[in-house]
């Protein structure tokens, strides 16, 4: 059993440690991190999962981004991580589903991520050829999901930071 809560400042160092543990060294060199630099995450969507003993078992974060010349708003999902001792128990799915429900509930229309389609298709993410992620990201790993009908109609172009 896991207890989900909104991430707080008190969780920050534990969450960063979990991300370091879950991802290869140099994770912050990825192009997705360039879009996050200097940007505040969407706090109400950043979740932590703790086990019954209060140990951090998983975390997910979201960041605001803009798409194309029309600067359509979207969420960048990630990173999401589950501690190795809890992998395979459905915690990653729980974090993704709960956070997507919350995103829809607070009025977001679009979510994008860089990940494996084989995993994220169960959450209705798919490729959309009109979206471009800053290099050196593999375009086959750029996925999107509308949270409302027609969310990506007419939306396309380079995904950029809200600071640009």
GROMACS elastic network, one bead per residue, 0.5 to 0.9 nm:
[ bonds ]
;  ai    aj funct       b0    kb
    1    50     6  0.86330   500
    1    51     6  0.63058   500
    1    52     6  0.66569   500
    2    49     6  0.58766   500
    2    50     6  0.54710   500
    2    52     6  0.65376   500
    2    57     6  0.80210   500
    2    91     6  0.79735   500
    3    48     6  0.81128   500
    3    49     6  0.54100   500
    3    50     6  0.52458   500
    3    51     6  0.63291   500
    3    52     6  0.72976   500
    3    54     6  0.84282   500
    4    47     6  0.65853   500
    4    48     6  0.57062   500
    4    50     6  0.66348   500
    4    95     6  0.80816   500
    4    98     6  0.89537   500
    5     8     6  0.86490   500
    5    46     6  0.85375   500
    5    47     6  0.55792   500
    5    48     6  0.55226   500
    5    49     6  0.65850   500
    5    50     6  0.83352   500
    6    43     6  0.73542   500
    6    44     6  0.62140   500
    6    45     6  0.69473   500
    6    46     6  0.57931   500
    6    48     6  0.61867   500
    6    49     6  0.88941   500
    7    10     6  0.80091   500
    7    11     6  0.60638   500
    7    12     6  0.74840   500
    7    15     6  0.86928   500
    7    43     6  0.71768   500
    7    44     6  0.79943   500
    7    45     6  0.83504   500
    7    46     6  0.55130   500
    7    48     6  0.54838   500
    7    59     6  0.81452   500
    7    60     6  0.87756   500
    7    61     6  0.86670   500
    8    11     6  0.53146   500
    8    12     6  0.67600   500
    8    43     6  0.82307   500
    8    46     6  0.86661   500
    8    47     6  0.87374   500
    8    48     6  0.87917   500
    9    12     6  0.52228   500
    9    13     6  0.82916   500
   10    13     6  0.74229   500
   10    14     6  0.83652   500
   11    14     6  0.55414   500
   11    15     6  0.60815   500
   11    16     6  0.86785   500
   11    48     6  0.79948   500
   11    56     6  0.87019   500
   12    15     6  0.51783   500
   12    16     6  0.61722   500
   12    17     6  0.86347   500
   13    16     6  0.50889   500
   13    17     6  0.61498   500
   13    18     6  0.86077   500
   14    17     6  0.50661   500
   14    18     6  0.62078   500
   14    19     6  0.87270   500
   14    56     6  0.72477   500
   15    19     6  0.62633   500
   15    20     6  0.86329   500
   15    48     6  0.79091   500
   15    56     6  0.77210   500
   15    58     6  0.79781   500
   15    59     6  0.65677   500
   15    60     6  0.89056   500
   15    81     6  0.89121   500
   16    19     6  0.50818   500
   16    20     6  0.62057   500
   16    21     6  0.85947   500
   17    20     6  0.50148   500
   17    21     6  0.61352   500
   17    22     6  0.85993   500
   18    22     6  0.60219   500
   18    23     6  0.85084   500
   18    56     6  0.81609   500
   18    57     6  0.83927   500
   18    58     6  0.76175   500
   18    59     6  0.79987   500
   18    81     6  0.70437   500
   18    82     6  0.76375   500
   18    83     6  0.65759   500
   19    22     6  0.50704   500
   19    23     6  0.59054   500
   19    24     6  0.89359   500
   19    27     6  0.86375   500
   19    59     6  0.83771   500
   19    79     6  0.75414   500
   19    80     6  0.79761   500
   19    81     6  0.62690   500
   19    82     6  0.85535   500
   19    83     6  0.87967   500
   20    23     6  0.55415   500
   20    24     6  0.70819   500
   20    25     6  0.69636   500
   20    26     6  0.88821   500
   20    27     6  0.77693   500
   21    24     6  0.76261   500
   21    25     6  0.86532   500
   21    81     6  0.89725   500
   21    83     6  0.77446   500
   21    84     6  0.85027   500
   22    81     6  0.61941   500
   22    82     6  0.71563   500
   22    83     6  0.68439   500
   22    84     6  0.74122   500
   23    26     6  0.83861   500
   23    27     6  0.63969   500
   23    81     6  0.82485   500
   24    27     6  0.59212   500
   25    28     6  0.82331   500
   26    29     6  0.54811   500
   26    30     6  0.76759   500
   27    30     6  0.58081   500
   27    33     6  0.81019   500
   28    31     6  0.81337   500
   28    32     6  0.82085   500
   28    33     6  0.56171   500
   28    34     6  0.81952   500
   29    32     6  0.83449   500
   29    33     6  0.66888   500
   29    34     6  0.78613   500
   30    33     6  0.55844   500
   30    34     6  0.72254   500
   30   136     6  0.79441   500
   30   137     6  0.79495   500
   31    34     6  0.51899   500
   31    35     6  0.70010   500
   31   133     6  0.82449   500
   31   134     6  0.62837   500
   31   135     6  0.64912   500
   31   136     6  0.66807   500
   31   137     6  0.67258   500
   32    35     6  0.53619   500
   32    36     6  0.67438   500
   32    76     6  0.84737   500
   32    78     6  0.86457   500
   32   113     6  0.88269   500
   32   114     6  0.79672   500
   32   133     6  0.83956   500
   32   134     6  0.79184   500
   32   137     6  0.83623   500
   33    37     6  0.62497   500
   34    37     6  0.53767   500
   34    38     6  0.89445   500
   34   134     6  0.89159   500
   34   161     6  0.78241   500
   35    38     6  0.85090   500
   35    39     6  0.77992   500
   35    63     6  0.84230   500
   35    64     6  0.88157   500
   35    65     6  0.72526   500
   35    76     6  0.89104   500
   35   134     6  0.88607   500
   35   159     6  0.85169   500
   35   160     6  0.62533   500
   35   162     6  0.79051   500
   35   163     6  0.85396   500
   36    39     6  0.52537   500
   36    40     6  0.76695   500
   36    41     6  0.78555   500
   36    63     6  0.67251   500
   36    64     6  0.82956   500
   36    65     6  0.84609   500
   36   161     6  0.69624   500
   36   162     6  0.88746   500
   37    40     6  0.84788   500
   37   161     6  0.83211   500
   37   163     6  0.89300   500
   38   163     6  0.79272   500
   39    63     6  0.74885   500
   39    64     6  0.79068   500
   39   161     6  0.79672   500
   39   162     6  0.75247   500
   39   163     6  0.73745   500
   40    43     6  0.78674   500
   40    63     6  0.71208   500
   40    64     6  0.81886   500
   41    44     6  0.87772   500
   41    45     6  0.83669   500
   41    46     6  0.74521   500
   41    61     6  0.69401   500
   41    62     6  0.57539   500
   41    64     6  0.69618   500
   42    45     6  0.57474   500
   42    46     6  0.65892   500
   42    61     6  0.75508   500
   42    62     6  0.55954   500
   42    63     6  0.55145   500
   42    64     6  0.67663   500
   42    75     6  0.84436   500
   43    46     6  0.52377   500
   43    47     6  0.83322   500
   43    61     6  0.79831   500
   43    62     6  0.77770   500
   43    63     6  0.87247   500
   44    47     6  0.77824   500
   44    99     6  0.89127   500
   44   102     6  0.80382   500
   44   103     6  0.84474   500
   44   106     6  0.89194   500
   45    60     6  0.79794   500
   45    61     6  0.65987   500
   45    62     6  0.62532   500
   45    63     6  0.89890   500
   45    98     6  0.89431   500
   45    99     6  0.56913   500
   45   100     6  0.81996   500
   45   102     6  0.65976   500
   45   103     6  0.65417   500
   46    59     6  0.74383   500
   46    60     6  0.55143   500
   46    62     6  0.60595   500
   46    99     6  0.75670   500
   47    58     6  0.83159   500
   47    59     6  0.55909   500
   47    60     6  0.53562   500
   47    61     6  0.66270   500
   47    95     6  0.72008   500
   47    98     6  0.89023   500
   47    99     6  0.73443   500
   48    56     6  0.70858   500
   48    57     6  0.76792   500
   48    58     6  0.57758   500
   48    60     6  0.66333   500
   48    61     6  0.89022   500
   48    95     6  0.80706   500
   49    54     6  0.87842   500
   49    55     6  0.83777   500
   49    56     6  0.60225   500
   49    57     6  0.55030   500
   49    59     6  0.61145   500
   49    60     6  0.88959   500
   49    82     6  0.88389   500
   49    91     6  0.80362   500
   49    95     6  0.77382   500
   50    53     6  0.74682   500
   50    54     6  0.51580   500
   50    55     6  0.51569   500
   50    57     6  0.51598   500
   50    58     6  0.70023   500
   50    59     6  0.89995   500
   51    54     6  0.53055   500
   51    55     6  0.54324   500
   51    56     6  0.66752   500
   51    57     6  0.62994   500
   52    55     6  0.74500   500
   53    56     6  0.89735   500
   54    57     6  0.87398   500
   56    59     6  0.79416   500
   56    82     6  0.88342   500
   56    83     6  0.77290   500
   57    81     6  0.84833   500
   57    82     6  0.58149   500
   57    83     6  0.51869   500
   57    84     6  0.84890   500
   57    85     6  0.80361   500
   57    86     6  0.64964   500
   57    87     6  0.89847   500
   57    91     6  0.81579   500
   58    80     6  0.74776   500
   58    81     6  0.54720   500
   58    83     6  0.59143   500
   58    86     6  0.82246   500
   58    91     6  0.70849   500
   58    92     6  0.72618   500
   58    95     6  0.78343   500
   59    79     6  0.79273   500
   59    80     6  0.56487   500
   59    81     6  0.55304   500
   59    82     6  0.66778   500
   59    83     6  0.89334   500
   59    92     6  0.83274   500
   59    95     6  0.72393   500
   60    77     6  0.77478   500
   60    78     6  0.61943   500
   60    79     6  0.58079   500
   60    81     6  0.65626   500
   60    82     6  0.89412   500
   60    92     6  0.85533   500
   60    95     6  0.65732   500
   60    96     6  0.75087   500
   60    99     6  0.80263   500
   61    76     6  0.84807   500
   61    77     6  0.63018   500
   61    78     6  0.52511   500
   61    79     6  0.57986   500
   61    80     6  0.65557   500
   61    99     6  0.87910   500
   62    75     6  0.61495   500
   62    76     6  0.54864   500
   62    78     6  0.57963   500
   62    79     6  0.77001   500
   62    99     6  0.88460   500
   63    74     6  0.83999   500
   63    75     6  0.55300   500
   63    76     6  0.50176   500
   63    77     6  0.66896   500
   63    78     6  0.78014   500
   64    73     6  0.69965   500
   64    74     6  0.59390   500
   64    76     6  0.61302   500
   64   161     6  0.76037   500
   64   162     6  0.67022   500
   65    71     6  0.85105   500
   65    72     6  0.82964   500
   65    73     6  0.59814   500
   65    74     6  0.53806   500
   65    75     6  0.59128   500
   65    76     6  0.63810   500
   65   159     6  0.67758   500
   65   160     6  0.58307   500
   65   161     6  0.51231   500
   65   162     6  0.53049   500
   65   163     6  0.87950   500
   66    69     6  0.87248   500
   66    70     6  0.83609   500
   66    72     6  0.52926   500
   66    74     6  0.59906   500
   66    75     6  0.83807   500
   66   158     6  0.83224   500
   66   159     6  0.57176   500
   66   160     6  0.52620   500
   66   161     6  0.61522   500
   66   162     6  0.58447   500
   67    70     6  0.69327   500
   67    73     6  0.64522   500
   67    74     6  0.71781   500
   67   131     6  0.77660   500
   67   132     6  0.86355   500
   67   155     6  0.72157   500
   67   156     6  0.62981   500
   67   157     6  0.59177   500
   67   158     6  0.57667   500
   67   160     6  0.62144   500
   67   161     6  0.87887   500
   68    71     6  0.53060   500
   68    72     6  0.69278   500
   68   131     6  0.81900   500
   68   132     6  0.86031   500
   68   155     6  0.74513   500
   68   156     6  0.56313   500
   68   159     6  0.61133   500
   68   160     6  0.75649   500
   69    72     6  0.80950   500
   69   156     6  0.84130   500
   69   157     6  0.70019   500
   69   158     6  0.79343   500
   70   155     6  0.80257   500
   70   156     6  0.85742   500
   70   157     6  0.87611   500
   71   159     6  0.86151   500
   71   160     6  0.84401   500
   71   162     6  0.85962   500
   72   155     6  0.70567   500
   72   156     6  0.85756   500
   73   108     6  0.83026   500
   73   109     6  0.80852   500
   73   110     6  0.74071   500
   73   162     6  0.86205   500
   74   108     6  0.71954   500
   74   109     6  0.69007   500
   74   111     6  0.55365   500
   74   112     6  0.70437   500
   75   103     6  0.86281   500
   75   108     6  0.75709   500
   75   109     6  0.84111   500
   75   110     6  0.61670   500
   75   112     6  0.61106   500
   75   113     6  0.83181   500
   76    79     6  0.89903   500
   76   110     6  0.88170   500
   76   111     6  0.59220   500
   76   112     6  0.50587   500
   76   113     6  0.55557   500
   76   114     6  0.85493   500
   77    80     6  0.77069   500
   77    96     6  0.87763   500
   77   111     6  0.66609   500
   77   112     6  0.61698   500
   77   113     6  0.51871   500
   77   114     6  0.80833   500
   78    81     6  0.85549   500
   78   113     6  0.68024   500
   78   114     6  0.80746   500
   79   113     6  0.89918   500
   80    92     6  0.71912   500
   80    95     6  0.79272   500
   80    96     6  0.79797   500
   81    84     6  0.89920   500
   81    92     6  0.69449   500
   82    85     6  0.81693   500
   82    86     6  0.64183   500
   82    87     6  0.60006   500
   82    91     6  0.69229   500
   82    92     6  0.62331   500
   83    86     6  0.55228   500
   83    87     6  0.64599   500
   84    87     6  0.52385   500
   84    88     6  0.88017   500
   85    88     6  0.88212   500
   86    89     6  0.60038   500
   86    90     6  0.84504   500
   86    91     6  0.73399   500
   87    90     6  0.73105   500
   87    91     6  0.71856   500
   87    92     6  0.78331   500
   88    91     6  0.75521   500
   88    92     6  0.84256   500
   89    92     6  0.81192   500
   89    93     6  0.89662   500
   90    93     6  0.53001   500
   90    94     6  0.62283   500
   90    95     6  0.88017   500
   91    95     6  0.61965   500
   91    96     6  0.86327   500
   92    95     6  0.51894   500
   92    96     6  0.62400   500
   92    97     6  0.86216   500
   93    96     6  0.51329   500
   93    97     6  0.59855   500
   93    98     6  0.83731   500
   93   123     6  0.84069   500
   94    97     6  0.52974   500
   94    98     6  0.59446   500
   94    99     6  0.83447   500
   95    98     6  0.53798   500
   95    99     6  0.59854   500
   95   100     6  0.84718   500
   96    99     6  0.53067   500
   96   100     6  0.60556   500
   96   101     6  0.85983   500
   96   123     6  0.79170   500
   97   100     6  0.52094   500
   97   101     6  0.62048   500
   97   102     6  0.86618   500
   97   123     6  0.72971   500
   98   101     6  0.51712   500
   98   102     6  0.62647   500
   98   103     6  0.86735   500
   99   103     6  0.60528   500
   99   104     6  0.86080   500
  100   104     6  0.62116   500
  100   105     6  0.84705   500
  100   111     6  0.84214   500
  100   123     6  0.89884   500
  100   147     6  0.79158   500
  101   104     6  0.52404   500
  101   105     6  0.61048   500
  101   106     6  0.88236   500
  101   147     6  0.86822   500
  102   106     6  0.62795   500
  102   107     6  0.87266   500
  102   108     6  0.89339   500
  103   106     6  0.54047   500
  103   107     6  0.64704   500
  103   108     6  0.54408   500
  103   109     6  0.80478   500
  103   110     6  0.89663   500
  103   111     6  0.88078   500
  103   147     6  0.80609   500
  104   107     6  0.52354   500
  104   108     6  0.53172   500
  104   109     6  0.67419   500
  104   110     6  0.87953   500
  104   147     6  0.58491   500
  104   148     6  0.78012   500
  105   108     6  0.75636   500
  107   147     6  0.87931   500
  108   111     6  0.80385   500
  108   147     6  0.70130   500
  108   148     6  0.84506   500
  109   145     6  0.87053   500
  109   146     6  0.59083   500
  109   148     6  0.56114   500
  109   149     6  0.86489   500
  109   151     6  0.57804   500
  109   152     6  0.85805   500
  110   144     6  0.73416   500
  110   145     6  0.60615   500
  110   147     6  0.56869   500
  110   148     6  0.77149   500
  110   151     6  0.61030   500
  110   152     6  0.72531   500
  111   125     6  0.86649   500
  111   143     6  0.84519   500
  111   144     6  0.56123   500
  111   145     6  0.52979   500
  111   146     6  0.63488   500
  111   147     6  0.74092   500
  112   125     6  0.81728   500
  112   142     6  0.71773   500
  112   143     6  0.55983   500
  112   145     6  0.64141   500
  112   146     6  0.87288   500
  113   125     6  0.86924   500
  113   141     6  0.79366   500
  113   142     6  0.59117   500
  113   143     6  0.53798   500
  113   144     6  0.63762   500
  113   145     6  0.88893   500
  114   133     6  0.87155   500
  114   137     6  0.79477   500
  114   138     6  0.84797   500
  114   139     6  0.86054   500
  114   140     6  0.87266   500
  114   141     6  0.51424   500
  114   143     6  0.61116   500
  114   144     6  0.87814   500
  115   118     6  0.88081   500
  115   119     6  0.79251   500
  115   120     6  0.72831   500
  115   140     6  0.87387   500
  115   141     6  0.50471   500
  115   142     6  0.66262   500
  115   143     6  0.70351   500
  116   119     6  0.55275   500
  116   120     6  0.62801   500
  116   121     6  0.84252   500
  116   140     6  0.84966   500
  116   141     6  0.58627   500
  116   142     6  0.85197   500
  116   143     6  0.83598   500
  117   120     6  0.50460   500
  117   121     6  0.54521   500
  117   122     6  0.87254   500
  117   125     6  0.72475   500
  117   126     6  0.68244   500
  117   127     6  0.80112   500
  117   140     6  0.83209   500
  117   141     6  0.68032   500
  117   142     6  0.85867   500
  117   143     6  0.72084   500
  118   121     6  0.59251   500
  118   122     6  0.79612   500
  119   122     6  0.65401   500
  119   123     6  0.82452   500
  120   123     6  0.53976   500
  120   124     6  0.68397   500
  120   125     6  0.56073   500
  120   126     6  0.78540   500
  120   143     6  0.82082   500
  121   126     6  0.63125   500
  121   143     6  0.89803   500
  122   125     6  0.73352   500
  123   145     6  0.82271   500
  124   144     6  0.83457   500
  124   145     6  0.63036   500
  124   146     6  0.86540   500
  125   143     6  0.57488   500
  125   144     6  0.51038   500
  125   146     6  0.82406   500
  126   142     6  0.81964   500
  126   143     6  0.50208   500
  126   144     6  0.54546   500
  126   145     6  0.65943   500
  127   131     6  0.85403   500
  127   139     6  0.86916   500
  127   140     6  0.71553   500
  127   141     6  0.77594   500
  127   142     6  0.63167   500
  127   144     6  0.62784   500
  127   145     6  0.88272   500
  128   131     6  0.59757   500
  128   132     6  0.89620   500
  128   142     6  0.78655   500
  128   143     6  0.68406   500
  128   144     6  0.68735   500
  128   152     6  0.88246   500
  128   156     6  0.87073   500
  129   132     6  0.76230   500
  129   139     6  0.85287   500
  129   156     6  0.83807   500
  130   154     6  0.89375   500
  130   155     6  0.74460   500
  130   157     6  0.60664   500
  130   158     6  0.86923   500
  131   139     6  0.87610   500
  131   142     6  0.78834   500
  131   143     6  0.87957   500
  131   144     6  0.87950   500
  131   155     6  0.79085   500
  131   157     6  0.50731   500
  131   158     6  0.61866   500
  131   159     6  0.70795   500
  132   135     6  0.87837   500
  132   139     6  0.71727   500
  132   142     6  0.78493   500
  132   156     6  0.76319   500
  132   157     6  0.56101   500
  132   159     6  0.60500   500
  133   136     6  0.83740   500
  133   137     6  0.65180   500
  133   138     6  0.84141   500
  133   139     6  0.70339   500
  133   142     6  0.70302   500
  133   157     6  0.84757   500
  133   158     6  0.58549   500
  133   159     6  0.53958   500
  133   160     6  0.78817   500
  134   137     6  0.64338   500
  134   158     6  0.70451   500
  134   159     6  0.69445   500
  134   160     6  0.77021   500
  135   138     6  0.75771   500
  135   139     6  0.86793   500
  136   139     6  0.88513   500
  137   140     6  0.85783   500
  137   141     6  0.75590   500
  137   142     6  0.79385   500
  138   141     6  0.56378   500
  138   142     6  0.72543   500
  139   142     6  0.53460   500
  139   143     6  0.87016   500
  140   143     6  0.78677   500
  144   152     6  0.87297   500
  145   148     6  0.89864   500
  145   151     6  0.82634   500
  145   152     6  0.83309   500
  146   149     6  0.67814   500
  146   150     6  0.71303   500
  146   151     6  0.50032   500
  146   152     6  0.65050   500
  147   150     6  0.87712   500
  147   151     6  0.68116   500
  148   151     6  0.55226   500
  149   152     6  0.84472   500
  149   153     6  0.89065   500
  150   153     6  0.51360   500
  150   154     6  0.87943   500
  151   154     6  0.86369   500
  151   155     6  0.79441   500
  152   156     6  0.76450   500
  153   156     6  0.85509   500
  156   159     6  0.83457   500
  160   163     6  0.82334   500
  160   164     6  0.68943   500
  161   164     6  0.54833   500
